[in-house]
Amino acid sequence: MKFEISDDLVHQAKIPHDIALTNLIGNHILLFVAALGLVRSYWQPMALVPVISFALLFYTLWRAKQSESRDSWYVRVHWQIAAERSRLFIYMLLAVMSVCLLGWIGYSYLGMMKVAVMAMIGGIGILPIMITVLILILMESDALHQATLCQLSKRIVEKYPYPDDVVVVEYDKEEDVVATNGEIKS
């Protein structure tokens, strides 16, 4: 659905997706690759990647909570979209950290070979994060584009019904009838 939204609100609605893309592309791809080249000499840049990531993810969650009481409907919805994806990414990062911890325990206390631990961390830990990062980049890029076009999917509008003062410019399908409270009925 397409809505009539002011330019100022469109700009505000793009901010959570910009933060998410900065984390995913700038931090998890660019900074991670740069830190990977330095890891034998300096471990600190590599440790900075999860610190920056968790800071941005928790800021997004905190700001989405704040958005419920202070932002307009359209901006609030975009913060909630970014918060849902941030929660998913936090769960993935915690799973990878658990795998790394298990690998360290296996190597240090259970006598696992270094190669087995590296295979476990790479296959069970890093690969799912890489796939999740790529998928979230696509999803956040699409959400940023939709925020620019003042559009929301039917599923999002059903989850976060729009108030009566929001003007709908275009519906998803011609047979959609919109009730006054924003619920879509086909």
ChimeraX attribute file (.defattr): number of C-alpha atoms within 10 A of each C-alpha:
attribute: neighborCount
match mode: 1-to-1
recipient: residues
	/A:1	16
	/A:2	17
	/A:3	17
	/A:4	14
	/A:5	19
	/A:6	9
	/A:7	11
	/A:8	9
	/A:9	17
	/A:10	20
	/A:11	12
	/A:12	18
	/A:13	26
	/A:14	20
	/A:15	18
	/A:16	26
	/A:17	26
	/A:18	16
	/A:19	17
	/A:20	24
	/A:21	21
	/A:22	17
	/A:23	24
	/A:24	22
	/A:25	15
	/A:26	14
	/A:27	21
	/A:28	19
	/A:29	17
	/A:30	15
	/A:31	17
	/A:32	19
	/A:33	13
	/A:34	13
	/A:35	19
	/A:36	14
	/A:37	12
	/A:38	14
	/A:39	14
	/A:40	8
	/A:41	7
	/A:42	12
	/A:43	12
	/A:44	11
	/A:45	16
	/A:46	18
	/A:47	13
	/A:48	14
	/A:49	19
	/A:50	17
	/A:51	12
	/A:52	14
	/A:53	21
	/A:54	16
	/A:55	11
	/A:56	18
	/A:57	22
	/A:58	16
	/A:59	16
	/A:60	25
	/A:61	20
	/A:62	13
	/A:63	16
	/A:64	23
	/A:65	15
	/A:66	13
	/A:67	18
	/A:68	15
	/A:69	9
	/A:70	10
	/A:71	16
	/A:72	14
	/A:73	18
	/A:74	22
	/A:75	24
	/A:76	22
	/A:77	23
	/A:78	26
	/A:79	27
	/A:80	21
	/A:81	16
	/A:82	23
	/A:83	24
	/A:84	14
	/A:85	18
	/A:86	22
	/A:87	15
	/A:88	12
	/A:89	20
	/A:90	15
	/A:91	12
	/A:92	18
	/A:93	20
	/A:94	12
	/A:95	16
	/A:96	20
	/A:97	16
	/A:98	14
	/A:99	19
	/A:100	20
	/A:101	13
	/A:102	15
	/A:103	23
	/A:104	17
	/A:105	14
	/A:106	16
	/A:107	17
	/A:108	12
	/A:109	9
	/A:110	10
	/A:111	9
	/A:112	14
	/A:113	12
	/A:114	14
	/A:115	10
	/A:116	13
	/A:117	19
	/A:118	16
	/A:119	13
	/A:120	16
	/A:121	21
	/A:122	16
	/A:123	11
	/A:124	15
	/A:125	22
	/A:126	19
	/A:127	13
	/A:128	16
	/A:129	18
	/A:130	14
	/A:131	11
	/A:132	17
	/A:133	20
	/A:134	14
	/A:135	12
	/A:136	19
	/A:137	19
	/A:138	13
	/A:139	16
	/A:140	22
	/A:141	16
	/A:142	13
	/A:143	23
	/A:144	22
	/A:145	14
	/A:146	19
	/A:147	24
	/A:148	16
	/A:149	14
	/A:150	21
	/A:151	23
	/A:152	19
	/A:153	13
	/A:154	16
	/A:155	10
	/A:156	15
	/A:157	16
	/A:158	13
	/A:159	10
	/A:160	16
	/A:161	16
	/A:162	20
	/A:163	14
	/A:164	11
	/A:165	7
	/A:166	13
	/A:167	12
	/A:168	17
	/A:169	12
	/A:170	12
	/A:171	18
	/A:172	12
	/A:173	10
	/A:174	8
	/A:175	9
	/A:176	11
	/A:177	13
	/A:178	13
	/A:179	10
	/A:180	11
	/A:181	10
	/A:182	17
	/A:183	17
	/A:184	16
	/A:185	10
	/A:186	9
